[in-house]
Amino acid sequence: MIKKVLIILLLIGISVSAQTNFKNQSRLAKTYSAAGDFEKAKNIYQHLLKLQPNNIAIITELNEVYLKLKEYDLSIELLSNQIKKSPNDIRLYCQMANTYYETGDHNRAFELWDEAVNVKPDDKYGYKMVSGYAITNRAFNKATEILELGKERTKDVAMFAYDLANIYSITSQYKKAAYEYCELLKSSEKQINLVRNRIVAYINKPNALEETIPVVKSFYEETENLIFMELEKFLYFRAKKYEQFYAVSLAIDSFKKNGTEVYNFANSAYSEKEYSFAAKAYKYVIEKYPGTPFIASSQIGYAKTLEAELRENSDSSENWKTIDFPDTSNSLGFLESIKVYNEIIKTYPNANVKVEAKYRTGLISFEKLRNYSKSASIFDSIVVRHSYSPYATKSLQNLGEISILEGNLDKAEDFFKKAEKHRKATPDEKEYSRLMISKILFWKGKFNESLKSISHLTTNLAGNNANDALELEMIINTFKRDSLNLAKYANAELLIAQNNFEKAETELKLLTENKNLFLLNDFAAFKYSEILITLNNFKSAIIVLEKIAENEIFTAFSDKGLYLLALTYENGIEDKETALKVYEKLLEKFPNSLYLNKSRKKINLLKKSDNR
């Protein structure tokens, strides 16, 4: 009995040892193959196949080695033998088709793929497997033929539609891709989000929209299912075709009759700064659905759109300048906007839109009409009466800005401190308030306090105010030992903040002419050029900026100055040819500049305009 047990244990040990050795040999072969030593890998795999003739993993690995060595006859022989043993294994047919395809015998490969799908004609996954092999060989037409056959035989649209549509989109057959996606939607509306995401991936490619839309329309005409009109609307939105987007939104509303589609369109158009379409849509909702739950939002949206259009038209020619000059143009238009907002305030005395409308009137009075006393009164009213509102934080900040303009820095500092601590303040608003507190301390000559105040902003490099914070920190740290001249520079910055550009120009010019200041001179020179541009003294600005550009010693303003110089040639004196040369010089001289991509875009636009 003991002998029998020992024999059994010995046999088990031998079996385990053999299996372990087999695995080790298999790993060694994979290692050789990965290292590119295919001959050694081949020898080991051939030996292992003799030990386990039906091991699919070894067959697959050996076949891959044959293909690497271009020993196609051995590959065909190996797979043919295996097919004789396992005639229903679809994968073997596909692998042999691969071999023939690599030899250039595409017809034989196609025959084998056809044989593969006929092995199990009811197997849905078999068609997908075979088409996958065809796709790997970039035989896209054969892949679609196989998938179409599978769809016809199994009557399962969903199983094959995505794969077919994907191939059609890859091969720029957008009409056919759209047909597959619409077929899928026809069978299951739940697929709408996935279909949208798939189409969006290619809808902005040449001719994609033009080929897709007619198919979507034809499915709507056939089924009268609004899901296809919704898809059409979405595609126009993603392609930024707002005229068509609006037309389809109106068409959908003619069925739903509640204004929701048009209201949503208006919000989308407003957020994308398509103000003329947004205004039309808001007006449509206001006039056709006066009892809708979002009538108040539509009215405030319409008013904001009219205001935004006015701002866009008045600012468009000056938006390249780095320092804004107070713009009071089109004041009559803005007075009309205030009237619209005041109507909303009267109509909705207890609604949230009242506070927003009130804030907008204050902002227009402040920024466009320069009526500081009137705007301050409005902002103060919001802070006192609507302290719960997010517009209270914004109003505190605006009150701080008005106090700066009026020269009351202590009062301004207090307003920004309150804004920073306000319970409705967003992280961005808190950071902006902290930046302004730091600037005010800088303007007051309290340089150490300013550094301390700004320290936490410079640690958050992802913040919207990080660049301004870093620049202020660098200026103070670099020049605080020369506190007298730093105070002069700080005062010039304050004068700019107060829109006192002529006086700021005089102070900066004096600092620029002082050659003993070294780096502070560079800061002053760049700021001086910005003021000259603001005052439309472009020729003088170009002289200053060219000196900055010609300086062989790299400074923080070398590439920035060159970019501003190009902008001044382009927009200030409208010398496009010289502007183009300066942009190209920036690319050549500063290949790692932050202004690299902007300069490339400018070069492309200028060259396109020349070709016209």
Secondary structure, 3 states (H helix, E strand, C coil): CHHHHHHHHHHHHHHHHHHHHHHHHHHHHHHHHHHCCHHHHHHHHHHHHHHCCCCHHHHHHHHHHHHHCCCHHHHHHHHHHHHHHCCCCHHHHHHHHHHHHHHCCHHHHHHHHHHHHHHCCCCHHHHHHHHHHHHHCCCHHHHHHHHHHHHHHHCCHHHHHHHHHHHHHHCCCHHHHHHHHHHHHHHCHHHHHHHHHHHHCCCCCCCHHHHHHHHHHHHHHHHCCHHHHHHHHHHHHHCCCHHHHHHHHHHHHHHHCCCHHHHHHHHHHHHCCCHHHHHHHHHHHHHHCCCCCCHHHHHHHHHHHHHHHHHHHHHCCCCCCCCCCCCCCCHHHHHHHHHHHHHHHHHCCCCHHHHHHHHHHHHHHHHCCCCHHHHHHHHHHHHHHCCCCHHHHHHHHHHHHHHHHCCCHHHHHHHHHHHHHCCCCCHHHHHHHHHHHHHHHHHCCCHHHHHHHHCCCCCCCCCCCHHHHHHHHHHHHHHCCCHHHHHHHHHHHHHHHCCCHHHHHHHHHHHHHCHHHCHHHHHHHHHHHHHHHHCCCHHHHHHHHHHHHHCCCCCCCHHHHHHHHHHHHHHHCCCHHHHHHHHHHHHHHCCCCCCHHHHHHHHHHHHHHHHC
